[in-house]
């Protein structure tokens, strides 16, 4: 059964008219941090932040303190913070037993004379099988969209940064739409509870509510008024999806299928679902030039230098490189003729977290979707699709791509990527063990 019965989704996507001067693209994580803090300080009516996590570190504390200061100075200000339920209640991977960020949220609430509600959103009963990957901040009538979470490295608080994409869309109707989804599709659920209040329920005790919530999310959509005038001009289409064959995954596939000249993809974790690989092959067969920008394995946020003690999580960048090497080997002829270009991003010891898609000169997809099986099946994902039929944003979109590409190098051959035999001993040993028990295919489905 084909994933798409016919290519008609893009033509009928509901969206909001958008002025070209209402789109602003920030260059860096440091700019993102300054912008976020400045807009929180100036907010007059509402602030909604949705991210995988708000971390108990210097940058995270700076953001939460800014929220409390804004609420204290303007008590009528509506503030909502959404984070993943399970991620907030555990410590960092590999850091031993820790109380998690929820304990910090509760302590901060007691320390202040006002409330900043922080809600835990459980997309699944186990983190391995689905998390809140919803992105986007609403501050008054401005939408700030990035795949970043909120901690030191994502916000470039100190020396190191994790590079992402940072877009500001000044559009009241879009901001209303995202805010409405938070209230109607998420906060209204009995599975969603505040983590800044003491003694939140156990995951087990709300298991039935979580399963019902996930079922409801599969049919949830951003509400866009039917009569918004012509769809011929610049507009932005909000998308959301979770589970198999969800609307966001469908649009991703059709964007690739509709491309006729130039396709560019970004992903930090190279592990394409088969349906995307097939669509890319079809695009190559049509003569489309395809650029894929991936983080070097040393720029992966899970990378641990071989000089440090091995942890299982450290094998992930190598698994992604194996996937990339296999992909490149199967398409070496397209690489040789310059039609397929694989670019590895690396900037010192900084890390790479970019996601998204550019199709011809018309479509730009902003998303937290990693373009992997996990994003297509398990996590709650969203995106903003900018449809630019008259190329009003061609300058800013090219400037963003140029800025991203400045720290990349093109892979001329799959042989330029390390072979598993050349990996550090501890990594090779783990990968051989995985191969013996035939767990590799399962790993790629959940990574």
N, C-alpha and C positions, 0 to 999 in steps of 0.2 A: 504493500500500500504506500503510495508516494506521500511524502510529508505535506506537499501542497497540491491540491487538486488543480488549481489554476492561479495564475499570477495576477491577482486583482486586489491584493491587500493594500498596497501603497496608494492606489488611486482613490481609495475610500476611507483612508485614515482620517478621523476627526482631529482637528487642530485649532490653534489660536493664531489669528493674524499677528505678525511680529514686525516691528519696525527695525530696519537695519541698524540704526543707532541705539537700539535697546539691547544690543548684544555686546558684551565686553569679555575679553579673554585675558586672564592673568597669566604671567609667564612662569611663576615660580611658587614653590611651597611657602617661602617667606612672604611673598605678596599675598598669598591666600590667607595666611595667619593674620597679617595686619588688616586686611579687608574684613575678615570675619569679626575680629575684635572691635574694629571701628563701627561696623554696622550694628553689632549688638549694643554698643554704647549709645547709638543714636536711635535705636528702635523706639517707635511710638505706640504701636498697636499689638504686634504679634511677633513671636519668634518660635519657629519649629525646626528642630535639628534632628535629622535621621542619619544614623551612622552605625556601622557594625559595633563600634565601641567608643566610649569616652574614657580615656585612660587616667589612672591615678599617677600622673607624673607632672613635671613642671608645666608643660604646655596644656595638658588636660585641666590642671588646677587653674591655670590662667583663664581658660574658657569658662569653666564653671563659676569662678569668682566673678567674671564679667556678667554672667547671667544673673547671679544674685545681686550684683550692684545695680543692674538695669531694673530688676524687679523692685528693689528697695526704693529707687528714686521715682519709679512710675508703677505704683501698686496695681493699676488697672491693666498693665501689660500682660498679655496672654503668652505663657511660655510652655512649650511641650518639648521634651527630649525623648527620642526613641533610640534604644540600643538593643542588641540581641540579648534575650533572656539568659541563655546558657553561658554565653561568652562573658557576661558581666559578673557571673557568680563563680568563676574559676580564676586561678592565677595564670601567669604567662606560661606557655608551653616550655617545659624543660627547666623551669625555675623552682621546682619543688612545691610543697604545699603552701598556698597563699589564700587569703580570704576573698580575693577578687575585688573588682571595682565597686560592687554593691555595698560593701562595708564602708567604703569611703563616701559614697553618696549619702548614706544614712548619717554618718558623722558630720558631714557638711550641713545637712538639714538641721541638725541639732545646734550647730554653731551659728546659724543665722536666724534672724527674726522674721524671715519670710520664706515662702515655698517656691522651689523650682522643681516641678514634678518630672521625675525620670522614670519612664516606663520600660519594662522589659518585655520584648515581643518574642514569644516562643513559636518559631516556625515549625519546629519538630520537637519530639520528646528527647532526642539525642542530637547533640551538635554535629556529629559526624554526618547526619542525614538531612541537614538543612538549617540555615541560619537566616537572620534578617540581613539581607544585602541591599536593602532599599537605601537610596542615596538622595541627597538634596536638602538644602536649608531654605526655609522661607523666612525672610525678615521684612516685615511690612509688605510692600508690593514687589520686592526683589527676590528672585530665585537664584541661589548660589548652588551650582551643581558641580560636584566632584566625586570621584571614587574614593577619596581619602577618608580615613577615620581620624580621630582626634587624639593625637599624642605627640611626643617630642619630634619623632622622625618625620611623620606626615606633615607637621607644621613647621619643620626646620627651626626648632627652638635653639639648637646648639650647632655643632659643626656638620653633622650628617643630616641628609634629607632623603625622603622617599618621593620620587617625582611622580606626579599625577597630572590630570587635566583640571582646569579651573575656569568655569564659565559663569558669568553673571547675566541673567536675563531679566530685564526690567519690564515686567508684564503683570499687571494686577490680576487679569483673568486666569493666567497660568498659576500664579501664587494662590489664588482662591481655590483652584482645582486641586492642587497638591494638598492644601490644608484640609479641604473637605474629605479627601480620601483618608487622611490620617484619622480624622474624627469618626467617619462612618464605617470604614473598612477595618480599622485597627483598634482604636480606643474603645469602640462599642463592644468588643469581644470580651467574654468572661475569662478568656485565656490570658489577657494582657493585664499585668499588675505593676504597681509602682515599686521600684527598687530602692527609692529613697526613704521609704517607710520601713519601720522595724518588722521583723518576722514575716517576710513574704512567704507565700505558700510553697510547698515543695513541688518540683516538677511532676512527681508521681501523682500527687493529689489532684493536679489539674490536667492529667493526661487525656481524659475524655474531652475536656474543653479545648485542648490543643489540637486534637485530631479534627474536631468540628471546625475550629478556626482555620486550619489548613485547607479543609474541604471548601470552606466559604471563599478563601483567598483565590482558589483556582478559577472562580467565576467573577472575581472583583475586577473592576475597570475604573480608570479615571473618567469622570463625567465631564464631557465637553458638550456645551449646548449645540443643538442640531443646526440652528440658523446663525452662522457666523459670517455670512457673505461668501464671496468667491474663494475657492481653494487654489486659485492660480498664482497668488502672490506668496511672498515669504511668510512662513508660518512655522509653529512648533507643535509637535504632536507628542503628548505624554503617553508612555507605555508602561505596563506592569505585567508580570507573569510569574507563575510558579508551577512546577510540575511538567509532565510530558506534553509536548505539542502546545505550549502556551503561546499567547499572542505575541509576546516579545520575541521568542525564538522564531516564530513564523515570519515576523518582519525582518529579522536578521537574515534569514535564508532568502527572502525575496529581494532584499537590498543587493545581495551578491548576485542573485539571478537576473536582476534588472540592469546590472552594470554593463556598459558597452565599451568603455575606453580605459578607465583607471579605477582600481580598487586598492584602498589602503586599510590595513587592519592593525590594531595594537592589542597585545595581550601580554601580561607578565608571566603567565604560566602556560607554556605551549603544550596543549593537550586538546586539540580540536575534536569536537564531536564528529562522527563519520559523515553526518549530513552536511556539515560545513565544508569538510574536505572534498566531498563530491561536488558541491556547488562551486568551490574554487577551481576544481579540475574542469568543470564545464565552462567557467569563465575563461580559463586559459585556452580551452579549445575554441572559444569565440574570438580569441585574439586580444583579450583584455590584459593590460599590464597590471600585475599584482605585486604590491609591496606589503610585507609583513614585518612589523617592528616588535621585537621580543627583547626582553632583558637578558643580558649575558648571565650565565648561571651564577657568577659571583655577584651579580646585582640583584639576585633574588632575595627576598626578605627572609627566606628560610636557610640561606647559605651560612655554613659555619666553616671557617678556615680549617684545613687539614691539621694545622698545628694545635687545634683545640680538641678536647675530648669529643668523640663521636656520639651523636644522639640520632635516633631514628628519623626525626624530623629533618635532619641534615641531608637525607637521601633524596628529598623531593626535588631540589634543583637538578640533580643528576637524572632523575626520571623524566623531567621535562626536556632535558637536553637529548636524552635517548629518543624521545618522541619527535623532537625537531630533526634530529639526524636521520631518522627513518623517513620522515616526511620529505626532507631535502633529497635523499638518495633516490626515492621513487620519482622525483621530478627534476632530476639533474639536467635533463635536456632543456627544460624551460629556464633553468638558472643560467645555463651556458649561453642561450640566445638573448639573455637580458630581459626576458618577459616576466620571470618570477624573481623577485629580489627579497632576500631575507637579511634583515638588518639587526645586528646585536647592539643593544644600548649598554654603555658602561661609562660612568663618570666617577673615577676614584673609587672610594668605598661606599658611595651612595647607592640607593636601591631604586628599582623601577616598578611602577604600579599602574602604568597607563593602560586604559582600555578604550575601545571605540572603533569606529568605522567611517570611512569617507568613500562615497560612491560617485564616480564621475565628478562633475563640478556642481552637482545638485544637492546631494544628501550628506548630512553630517550627523552621526549618531553619538550622543553623549550617554555614557552608561557606566555602571559598576560591574557589568557582566564580563566575566573572564573568558568568554567564548570557549568554554570547556563543558564536559558532560555534567559536572556538578551544577553549573549555572543553568543548564538546559533542563535539569530534572529535579534538583533538590532545593536550592536556595530561592528566597523571594527576591526577585530582581526588578529593577525599573530602568527607564531610559527616557531621554528627550531626543526626538528625531527632528532635526531642523531641515525643512524642505525649502530649497532656495532655487526655484525654477528660472529666475532671471539673473542669477549669479551676483546678487547684491553683496554677498559676504565672501566673495572669492579672495579678496585681499587678506582679511583677518584669518581665514581658514588656512591659507597658504603660509602665512606668517607663523601660525601655530605649528604646522607640520615642519617648517624649516627649523624652528626652535627645538622641536623634539629630535630631529635628525642630526643635530650638530654633535651629539655624543654617540653616534652610531658608526658601525663599520659593516660593509656588505660581505656576506659569506659567498665566496665564489664556488665552493664545492662542499658537499656533505663531509668530505674528508678533513675539512678545516675544523670540524667539531671533534672533540675528544671521543675516543672509543671507550666503552665500559672497561676494557682491559687496562686502560691507562688511569683509571680513577684511583683515589686513595684506597689503601688496603681495606680499611673498615667499611667504606662504601661498597667496594666490590664484593666483599664478603656478605654484606646484607643483601645486595641485589641477587647474588647467586642463591641465597636462601629463599628469597621471594620467588625466584624462577623455579626452584625445585618443587615448591608447593603449589605452583601455578596460580599465584595470587596477583601476578602483575596486571592481568586484565581487570580484576576487581578493583585494584588500586587506581587504575586510570579512570574508572567510572566514578570514583568519589573524590578525586583530586581536583 
